[in-house]
Amino acid sequence: MSEEQKQQVTAVVKWYKADKGFGFVRFADGSGEAFLHSRVLASLGEVSLTEGTGLVCDIAETPKGPQVVAIHSITPADPAEAKPARAPKQRRQRQPEGGDPQAVRPAAPAAIREPKPRRERSAPALMPVPTGEMIYGTVRWYNLDSQSGLIDAWDDETGIGVYFDRAILRQSGLEVVADGEDVRFVAVPGDGGPTALRVELV
């Protein structure tokens, strides 16, 4: 099957995980994103991709979506500008009225503060999962007895897993998935947390 290709596309790295060998780039014109696999970097030798790295690349439209198939040039990301450190403010000491300007009033005794009541932490917010968007993640665990499991989304920092069960796997054409296996999925938020509607192997 032939794949439609766009050549010499300017893009920037959205994120790239070297340990996973995957990442995404964002088109400079804002028209979309494309999947980037580590095999495309093999011909370039030792390269390090960080967020904001500029690329000139070829994009192919595949059944799984746009993918980077070749990289022609890499422009390192601009280093973040360091902000100058603020000099600490010096507190002025008030002079006593009608007295010696060199004299300094004695410091007032420190007030005793009553301990504040402890505030209970609220439950962490549910991870926002737009309906229909394919998200990449790793299977945290899958229990054969309960026939259910959790997926950790790569770009989620809340630690809330995405629930799935065997019915979802069978609807997706899968029988079982292994712990630590990379997948991509579509999920929706729910009262008990996000739930996968479709799961595919990467």
Secondary structure, 3 states (H helix, E strand, C coil): CCCEEEEEEEEEEEEEECCCCEEEEEECCCCCEEEEEHHHHHHHCCCCCCCCCEEEEEEEEECCEEEEEEEEEEECCCCCCCCCCCCCCCCCCCCCCCCCCCCCCCCCCCCCCCCCCCCCCCCCCCCCCCCCCCEEEEEEEEECCCCEEEEEECCCCCCCCEEEEHHHHHHCCCCCCCCCCEEEEEEECCCCCCEEEEEEEC
